[in-house]
Amino acid sequence: MSGVLQLADEYGPAKIIHICEPSIGLMATLVIDNVAMGPSIGGIRLTENASTEDCARLARAMTVKSAVAGLPYGGGKAIIYGDPKMPSAQKQRLIRAFAYALRNEREYIFAPDMGTDEECMAWVKDETGRAVGLPKELGGIPVDEIGATGWGLYHATDVAMHYRYFKLDDARVIIQGFGAVGRHTARFLTENGAVLVGVSDSRGAVHDSHGLSVKALIELKDRGLSVVDYADGDKLDGNALIDVESDIFIPAAQPDVLTEENVDRLRTKLVIEGANIPITPGAEKRLHERGILCVPDFIANAGGLICAAMEPTGASQAAVMASIKERIRRNTEKVLEESQKDNLMPRDVALRLALKRLRKAMTYRRWSLF
């Protein structure tokens, strides 16, 4: 708990709820960070390697992501501790029990995250009546199918390149993490002229300076295989991609993959944060000192959240994709312009923008009267 207390500040967390049901092996944590702008939206992450502090950090990332995107929601995050590859029946039992335990927690809206998907949200909807990221049959927008987060990452990249004075044509891209986010990011970038030269997943990495076939990689993943099963290229340890030269590096996997210990190995011009909190604060500062432009996670990867926020309104897929493009391009431009003008890290500028909106929203809450 001490880690969470160190993270607590004037913005939150508002609530931390621990759930334990030993009879079915359920251990879980929910952090509701801030609800000044509206009820918190946050994914359910199924993982064996996380802590309450991690949950609080991820919930705060959702708070500032929603604020800077101008959405009427707060931030939260839930973690269920377990193997994401557990049998479906066991996963359903845990997720339903978790949702039922929180059925009266009206300030939290369930969403998918690593280890959970739209089917999981259908179970949650059945237990609580509230969830986003639902199957199409239940009125949902298939965020992973349309690549909402990857679409936003593409547009953040397209804007950011103008601040490093190179074009997307033939730009060498490395994507660390080839899941739902990574595959669509690769697809959108290569369709617009970039060359994917390196990619990794939980089993390893593959590199080819002449370019990798995104279509072939997606087909492998759809068959339950790994990127290391790709026919050509050099097979590497997953962490070795940090040492491969590129123009654009996109960490789209776990938190804290770039740290003070390994960040100086990175050889690239531009970092676009695809995952939530993929870089430690010290490592991000070091990138800035080295002149490597880094677009922070809650600016670049907000596409999935924007999609989730629009889903209950009945918005079409076309409207969602248009909104993601407009919001992320506008915010990336604003942050990088002010960063360049004030000689500040992009994250500092983005936080300044998000917290300004959040503080104003907090003045309308009843607690500000006391």
HELIX and SHEET records of a PDB file:
HELIX    1   1 SER A    2  LEU A    7  1                                   6    
HELIX    2   2 PRO A   22  ILE A   24  5                                   3    
HELIX    3   3 THR A   52  ALA A   69  1                                  18    
HELIX    4   4 SER A   88  ALA A  101  1                                  14    
HELIX    5   5 GLU A  118  THR A  128  1                                  11    
HELIX    6   6 LYS A  136  LEU A  138  5                                   3    
HELIX    7   7 VAL A  143  ILE A  146  1                                   4    
HELIX    8   8 ALA A  148  ALA A  160  1                                  13    
HELIX    9   9 MET A  161  TYR A  163  5                                   3    
HELIX   10  10 ALA A  180  GLU A  191  1                                  12    
HELIX   11  11 VAL A  214  ASP A  222  1                                   9    
HELIX   12  12 VAL A  227  ASP A  229  5                                   3    
HELIX   13  13 GLY A  238  ASP A  243  5                                   6    
HELIX   14  14 VAL A  263  ARG A  265  5                                   3    
HELIX   15  15 PRO A  281  GLU A  289  1                                   9    
HELIX   16  16 ASP A  297  ALA A  300  1                                   4    
HELIX   17  17 GLY A  303  MET A  310  1                                   8    
HELIX   18  18 GLU A  311  THR A  313  5                                   3    
HELIX   19  19 GLN A  317  ASP A  342  1                                  26    
HELIX   20  20 PRO A  346  MET A  362  1                                  17    
HELIX   21  21 ARG A  366  LEU A  369  5                                   4    
SHEET    1   A 5 LYS A  15  GLU A  21  0                                        
SHEET    2   A 5 LEU A  26  ASN A  34 -1                                        
SHEET    3   A 5 GLY A  74  TYR A  81 -1                                        
SHEET    4   A 5 SER A  40  THR A  47  1                                        
SHEET    5   A 5 TYR A 108  PRO A 112  1                                        
SHEET    1   B 7 ASP A 234  LEU A 236  0                                        
SHEET    2   B 7 GLY A 204  HIS A 207 -1                                        
SHEET    3   B 7 VAL A 195  ASP A 201 -1                                        
SHEET    4   B 7 ARG A 172  GLN A 176  1                                        
SHEET    5   B 7 ILE A 248  PRO A 251  1                                        
SHEET    6   B 7 LEU A 270  ILE A 272  1                                        
SHEET    7   B 7 LEU A 293  VAL A 295  1                                        
END                                                                             
